Amino acid sequence: MLYILVIVLAVAADQAVKFYVVSHLALYESAPLIPGFVELYYIQNTGGGFSILTDHTWLLAVLTAVLMAVIAVLLVKRTFSHPMAMWALTLVLGGGLGNLVDRVRLGYVVDMFNFQFIRYPVFNVADMLVVGGTILFAAYYLLLHDKVTKKEAADHDGTGEADGGQ
């Protein structure tokens, strides 16, 4: 239940920030957020991350919907039982749904955060959730997945030892 609440809050936060930007800035207008570091800069992205597949919004919407459905199934079935994996998938799902709402409703994704000290693509709250969740899941998979899998296997065969009691 907590995972569902976080997903709903993630989508709501993403949409609230997007609503604020659209209602307070004209397209391509900027406003300082943290002066010299990051500004709000309203753009409409018809592509995916780093503007890949620009102007293929419906293809991206379908791909995103399928991927979000797969992630939802993984969460519901608890395919990855470790909390780190579950939270990672929750963040990715919340962010993915936030951008999916834009693609379906508007035909583009509202982006607004622009770093002023480096050249980097403009991004939004949903993007931060997807990237953060992906990094968290990668860390889980690289650092913990084998250990968790061995422990679950040992617990399942009744030995209580990760090496199967040998």
Buried (B, 14 or more C-beta within 10 A) or exposed (E): EEBBEBBEEBBEBBBEBBEEBBEEBEEEEBEEBEEEEBBBBBBBBBBBBEBEEEEBBEEBBEBBBEBBEEBBEBBEEEEBEBEBBBBBBBBBBBBBBBBBBBBEEBEBBBBBBBBBEEEEBBBBBBBBBBBBBBEBBEBBBEEBBEEBBBBEEBEEEEEEEBEEEE
